[in-house]
Each structure stands twice: as C-alpha cells, then as structure tokens.
Amino acid sequence: MVALRLLCLSPALICGMHLIPSASAQFSYPEGVYGWYEAGGTVVDKAKLQDFFGEATANNTVKFDPGFHFGMAIGHELTRYVSVELESGFNYNSLRSIEGAFDSSGNFYRVPVLGNLVLKYPNRSRFIPVVGAGAGAHWSVFDVQRVGFGSTVGIEADDETWTFAYQGYAGVCYKFRESMSWGLFYHYSVEDGPSWDFDSSRGSFKLDSLRTHSVALTFGWYF
C-alpha cells in the first residue's frame, strides 16, 4: 500500500521516472532522458497575402519585423546517435507592412507543438554536432491593431488558429559537465497556409505560409 501511494503521488509520472524495487522505495530516471531550453531571435521571410476580407490581393507582399524565440523540449535517446523529442515554445514577430495597404500594424504570436527526430554524433571531444527535423502544428494568434486595405478600413481584432507546421534544425552542443551543456542552434520552421477568421469583421486574413528563421543559445540537461 505504501509503495502504491508513492507511485500515485510522485511527480515522476510526469517526468517518466520508474519505481525501483527496494526496501527504501527509491526512484530513478530512465537512462537516456534529456531536455533543453533556448532563447534567441527570429526573422520571418516575406509572405504572400492570399485573402484579405474578400479584397483583390494579387499575392501582395507581407513583411515582418524581427522578433524573439523561446523553446523547450524533452527527449529520449533511442541509441547513442538517434533521439526523439517533444518540442514547444513561443515565437513573436510584429507586422511591418502589407504591399498596397494604407495602414498596417499587428502582432503574431506562435506556439509550436512538434515531434522531432534527432541525429547526433558523440565523439571524444566535448563538442557534439546535432541535426533534427520535426512536424506537428502551430497555435498562432494574429492581433490586428490597425490594418486598412482596399475598401476595408480600420480593422482592430484578434483571432487564433491551428496550422500544420514542420521544421529542420542544426547546431552544436558543448558538454561542460556530464549532465549539462551549452549549445548554439539554428531553426527553420514553416507554417503552411495560416488563416485567421475574424467574426467581428466578417472576413479572413490568409497567408501562403510563415517561414521563420531563428538562432538561439541552448542549455541542455541529461539524466
């Protein structure tokens, strides 16, 4: 009964810990579990406007200001060279301009939920090269502060959407301790055809894609 209560109450259910049969009922993390946190800057490529509340857009160019990126993941090593990860985080960029618009101001917030396959190359040095790729979805919020295009004037609204997304990334880790590392990583992610439907304005704002580049400093931990 004591062992059962410990199993039910332990936060190890979240972290993936398992019960070791012993008189002291100790817990231990499974081998190969790791995680990372990162922070850095983002740049979003120019996008093409597919729909703006029914206006004729002719693929007008949409530009974004540089923003920032936070990321986190938990992973498990299948072998010394192959891992799987679950990644999330937060990205922010503001709207710079819309070609042909007489007013454009807004903010884009994105939260990725991605599954990654990761390849790495452990070696005799403390530097470990890493590459990864993943797919999943982005939860995206478009906060329109002031946009005017064609006959549509002065839109102020916000909406959220889920969009299919995928990414690739590469970088290098420096393992300064057995259980900790610093790293520098580049991510390239794509949101495919995000569209926001504004009920208050009876229309939608759709882009061909959101292609984001980010460079971040990463802190990793290992069990």
C-alpha positions in Angstrom: 0.0 0.0 0.0 2.9 2.4 0.8 4.6 1.7 -2.5 1.2 2.3 -4.3 0.7 5.7 -2.6 4.2 6.8 -3.5 3.7 5.8 -7.1 0.4 7.7 -7.3 1.7 10.9 -5.6 5.1 11.1 -7.2 5.7 13.8 -9.9 7.8 11.2 -11.6 4.7 10.1 -13.6 5.1 13.4 -15.5 8.9 13.1 -15.9 8.9 9.4 -16.8 10.6 8.1 -13.6 10.0 4.5 -12.6 9.9 2.6 -9.3 13.0 0.6 -8.3 12.0 -2.4 -6.2 13.9 -1.9 -2.9 13.4 -1.6 0.8 13.8 2.2 0.6 11.4 2.5 -2.4 13.9 4.8 -4.2 13.1 6.4 -7.6 15.3 6.8 -10.7 15.1 8.4 -14.1 15.4 6.1 -17.1 18.6 6.3 -18.9 18.7 8.5 -22.0 16.2 11.2 -20.9 17.3 14.7 -21.6 15.8 18.2 -22.2 16.8 21.7 -23.3 15.7 25.3 -23.1 16.7 28.0 -25.6 16.2 31.7 -26.3 17.2 33.8 -29.3 16.0 36.0 -32.1 13.7 35.3 -35.1 13.3 36.6 -38.6 10.3 35.8 -40.8 10.6 35.7 -44.6 8.3 37.8 -46.7 4.9 36.1 -47.2 2.2 36.4 -49.8 -1.3 37.6 -48.9 -3.9 35.1 -50.2 -7.0 36.7 -48.7 -7.9 40.0 -47.1 -11.6 40.1 -46.2 -12.6 39.4 -49.8 -10.4 42.1 -51.3 -8.4 41.5 -54.6 -4.9 40.9 -53.2 -2.9 39.6 -56.2 -0.4 38.0 -53.8 0.6 41.2 -52.2 3.8 41.0 -50.1 3.6 41.0 -46.3 6.7 41.9 -44.3 7.5 41.3 -40.6 9.8 42.9 -38.1 12.5 40.8 -36.3 11.2 39.2 -33.1 12.2 36.7 -30.4 12.0 33.0 -29.7 11.9 30.8 -26.7 11.9 27.0 -26.9 11.9 23.9 -24.8 11.9 20.1 -25.4 12.1 16.8 -23.6 13.7 13.8 -25.4 14.7 10.3 -25.1 17.8 8.6 -26.7 16.9 5.5 -28.7 20.6 4.9 -29.3 23.8 7.0 -28.8 23.1 8.6 -32.2 19.3 8.8 -32.5 16.7 10.5 -30.3 13.1 11.5 -30.3 11.8 14.8 -28.9 8.6 16.6 -28.0 9.1 20.4 -28.5 7.2 23.5 -27.7 7.9 27.2 -27.1 6.9 30.7 -28.1 7.6 33.0 -31.0 6.8 36.7 -31.6 7.0 39.0 -34.6 5.2 42.2 -35.4 3.7 43.1 -38.8 5.8 45.7 -40.6 3.9 46.3 -43.8 1.4 44.9 -46.4 2.0 45.9 -50.0 -0.8 48.2 -51.1 -2.2 48.7 -47.6 -2.5 52.3 -46.4 -2.3 51.2 -42.8 -0.8 48.0 -41.2 0.0 47.3 -37.6 -0.3 44.0 -35.7 1.4 41.2 -33.8 1.9 37.5 -34.5 2.3 35.0 -31.6 3.0 31.4 -32.3 3.3 28.3 -30.0 4.7 25.2 -31.7 3.9 21.6 -30.7 6.3 19.4 -32.7 7.6 15.9 -32.6 11.3 15.7 -33.7 13.7 13.0 -34.9 17.2 13.9 -33.9 20.6 12.7 -35.1 23.8 13.5 -33.1 27.4 12.5 -33.2 29.0 11.8 -29.8 32.8 11.8 -30.0 35.9 12.1 -27.9 35.7 15.9 -27.7 33.1 17.8 -25.6 31.5 19.2 -28.8 28.5 17.2 -30.2 27.1 18.1 -33.6 23.3 17.8 -33.8 20.7 17.9 -36.6 16.9 17.4 -36.3 13.6 17.5 -38.2 10.1 17.5 -37.0 6.4 18.1 -37.8 3.3 19.0 -35.9 1.2 22.2 -35.5 1.5 25.8 -34.5 -1.1 27.6 -32.5 -1.0 31.1 -33.9 -2.6 34.4 -32.8 -2.9 37.4 -35.0 -3.5 40.6 -33.0 -4.6 43.2 -35.6 -4.1 46.6 -34.1 -4.7 48.7 -37.2 -5.0 47.5 -40.8 -6.5 49.1 -43.9 -6.5 47.6 -47.4 -8.7 48.4 -50.4 -12.2 49.3 -49.2 -11.7 47.6 -45.8 -10.7 50.2 -43.3 -9.5 50.3 -39.7 -9.7 46.7 -38.7 -8.9 46.1 -35.0 -9.4 42.5 -33.9 -7.6 39.3 -33.0 -8.1 35.6 -33.8 -6.3 32.3 -33.3 -5.8 29.3 -35.5 -4.1 25.9 -35.6 -1.9 25.2 -38.6 0.2 22.3 -39.8 3.9 23.0 -39.4 7.3 21.4 -39.9 10.9 22.3 -39.2 14.6 21.5 -39.5 17.4 22.5 -37.2 21.1 22.1 -36.7 23.7 23.1 -34.2 26.4 22.1 -31.8 26.5 21.4 -28.1 29.4 21.9 -25.7 29.1 19.4 -22.8 30.8 21.4 -20.0 29.6 18.8 -17.4 28.5 15.2 -17.7 24.9 16.3 -17.2 24.8 19.8 -18.7 25.7 21.5 -21.9 25.5 24.8 -23.8 24.7 25.0 -27.5 24.1 27.2 -30.4 21.3 26.2 -32.8 19.6 27.4 -36.0 15.9 26.5 -36.6 14.0 26.9 -39.9 10.2 26.3 -39.5 7.3 26.6 -41.8 3.6 27.2 -41.1 1.6 26.1 -44.1 -1.2 28.5 -45.2 -2.2 30.0 -41.8 -5.7 31.7 -42.0 -7.4 33.8 -39.3 -11.2 34.3 -39.4 -12.4 37.4 -37.8 -16.1 37.1 -36.8 -16.3 40.8 -35.8 -15.1 41.9 -39.3 -16.8 39.1 -41.2 -13.7 38.1 -43.1 -10.4 36.3 -43.1 -6.7 37.1 -43.3 -4.7 34.3 -45.0 -1.1 33.9 -45.9 0.6 31.4 -48.2 3.0 30.5 -45.3 5.0 31.7 -42.4 8.7 30.8 -42.8 10.7 31.5 -39.7 14.5 31.5 -39.1 15.8 31.6 -35.5 19.2 31.5 -33.9 19.2 30.6 -30.2 21.5 29.8 -27.3 20.6 26.5 -25.7 21.0 25.0 -22.3 20.7 21.2 -22.1 20.5 18.7 -19.2 20.9 15.0 -19.2 20.0 12.0 -16.9 
